[in-house]
Amino acid sequence: MFVLAIRSIRQRPGRFLATLLAAFLGAAIIMTFNSLQDTASQHGIDSVSTDTLSTSASVVGGYGTLLVFFAVASTLTVNVRQRSRELETLRCSGATPAQLKRMVVGEAVAVALLGAILAVGPAILGGRALLGAFKDSGQVARSVDYSFGPFALQSGLGITLLASAGAAFLAVRRATHGRRRQGRARTFFTYAALVAGMVSVTATFAFSATDAALMAAPAYGAILLSVGLALLAPRLLKGLLDRLQLTGASGWLAVRNLRERADQLAGILMSLILFTAVSTATLYMQAVESDAVKASGLTKSVDAKNLETLNFTVVGIIVVFVCVMLVNSLYAATTYRAREFGGQRLAGATPGQVLRTVATETAILTITGILSGTAAALAGIIPFTMVRTDSILPHQGLGIWLTVVTVATTVTLGTSLLTARRVLRTPAVEAVALAA
């Protein structure tokens, strides 16, 4: 089956481009920050520089691991779903579920290995640039030399390959098995994440305004709540659709399509919720902290600078990964609907009506993701602001939130509409014939 997997990659390399890109970016980020751990382990480095480098490597490396898994899982889930006919044909030809799993996992591992190898060069350049930024801000001594060692290489290759293999295994298992057991596991993890998030958010009130770890509890609480809401994405979407009344043919068809494809669109909603929640919560809490320090007349300590750098770095990583996940998922999902679009046009719909339907569907998805992510972010922002400043809401206004919303809306609407326009260039009869 591994030989069949390699032949499948050779015959259809474009299908695996999204997985390759996700693995490449994930490995590059993991190796970039874990190379700081190799740098910190050198002899003769002062304790302040060691703490800065080690903390950055551990925190961002942990986020990077989770994001690699989510990014690769989202692309592989779409890939496997679109290959359902191919997998069913192989099963009818005598292939067992175990053989199909080995084939899909083998494809994912081969693509991930190529992506991780290609990421070594950019990771070295990124690590040098990151160390230079730490030196310029005074967080690391000028005498520290950069080192890209075995820890960065092994972690980048190991985490990327394990995440790809695990994501591929879960994707093909979901396609070849029933959903009852998975539904129970999903429900358990959903409520576990929500309960843990509420406990973490509530723990914020146990800290004082000057505690160095004040931001940790609400930040992790907002992340856990966003994960719980992301796992609830299909239910949230169906609940909104049950209460939504849209007029016109495009609106009616958009709501009907979303009801039918709610489970398939869960990955897109998960990306939107995580992006909105983590970005909004982190940026607002960091803005509140910076303004509070400035108002007190104190100079930021090295630890405070480290925390600020990590917050902005984490947000930057999340923006890049979520944009990749959204673009990949939306592009694959929209391209896969070529036959559907062709059938609508043969039934009398104009290309403009098809585009309006796609725009309405994407707008509903975006609104659902933004509202859910904003709720999770506020659950962390409000306790932090109350403890740090004695006010309920931050005084920074809506600027940060509007920026986050603008990025999410631009990515989702832009990708969906551009992909739909590209698909509609194919004549309707040809699109139906090719998809069939």
C-alpha positions, 0 to 999 in steps of 0.5 A: 500500500505504501507503493500505491501511496507513492504512485498516487502522489506522483499521479495527482501532485496538486491534490497534496499541495495543501498538505505540503504547504501546511507541513512546510509552514508547521515544520519551519515554525517549530524548527525556527523556535526550537533552534532557540533551545539549541542556542540556549544550551550552549556554554557560557550564556547568561541566565537571562538570555537562557530563560528568554530563549528557552521560554520562547522555544517552549511556549511557541513550540507548543502552540506550533505543535497544536497548529500543525496538527489542526492545519494538516488535519483540516487539509487531510480531512477535505482530501479524504472526503473528496476521495470517498469514491476512490476509497470505496472503489478500492474497498470493492476491489478487495482492499481492507480498511487497514490497507486504506489507512496505511495508504492514506497515512503513507501518503501523508507521511511522504508529503510531510517528510518532503515539507519538513526537509524543505523547511530546514533552510527557511527555519535557519534563516528565521531563527537567526532573524528571531535571535537578532530581534531579541538582541535588538530589544535587549532580551538576549546578550549580544555575545550569544551566537546562533545554533541550529542543532539536533533538537530543532531538527529532530523536533521539526521532523518528528512533530511534523511526521507524527502530526501528519500520520495522526491526522491522516489516520483520524481522517481515514478512520472517520471516512471508513467507520461509523460516527457513533463512537466518534460522536461520543468522543467529540462530545466528551472533549467538547464539554471537557474543553468548555469546563476547563476553560471556565475554570481557568477564566474564573481562576483569574480572580485569584490573582492580584493586579501585579502578578506576573502570571495574571495573563496566563489564566484568562488567555488559556481559558479563552483558548480552551473555550474557543476549542470547545466552541470550535468542536460545537461548530456544526451545532452552532451553525445548525442552530443559527440556520434554524432561526435564519430567514433569508429572502430570495432564491440565493438566500434560500439556496444558501441556507439549504446548502449549509444545512446539508453540508454543516458537518463538512464545513466544521473545519472552516468554522473551527479555523474562524473561531480559533482565529477570532478568539485567540487573536482578539483575546491576546491582542486586547489583554496585551494592550491593556497590560501595556497601557497599565504599565505605561500609566504607572510610570514604570519601565517594562522588565525583561519578563514583560518584554518577553511576554509581549514578544511571545504574545505578538509572535503567537498571534502572528503564527495563528494568523498565518496558520489559520489563513492557510487552513481557511484558504486550503479548506475553502479552495478545496470545498469550493472546487469540489462543487464544480458539478453542483455549480454546473447542475445549477447553471443547467437548471437556469441559474446564472453565474451571478446567482451562483456567486451570490449564493456562495457569498451568502453561504460564506457570510453566514459561516463568517458571522457564526465563526466571528460571533462564537470566537468573540464570545470566547475572547470576551470570557477571557478579556473581561476577567483580566480587565477587571483585575488589572484595571478595575473596569469591565471592558478595555478602553482600547475601543473596537479597533483591534476587534474590527481588524481581526474581523476584517482579516477573517472576512477578507480571507473567507469571502475572497477565497470563496468568491475567487475560487467560485469564479474560477470554477464557473469559467468551465462550461456547465455541461463540461463541469457536470461531465468531468465531475461525473 
